[in-house]
Amino acid sequence: MSDSIGNAAGVIWKFLNDNGPSSANKISTETGLSKNDLQRGLGWLTCEGKLNFEIKGRTETISLV
């Protein structure tokens, strides 16, 4: 299980690095990650201190530190 979480984190990091700040929905749609894998990968990257979260209106934007 930890391998798949690490892989999801890598996919998320690469997506954000290539595309800049994005919503969780956009990341999931564009990468094909399931909602569960997305949330696990985001948790992994957050624990490593690699993500910023910003809320503008009703949209939460995720970006790399």
Buried (B, 14 or more C-beta within 10 A) or exposed (E): EEEEBEEBBEBBBEBBEEEEBBEBEBBBEEBEBEEEBBBBBBBBBBEEEBBEEEEEEEEEBBBBE
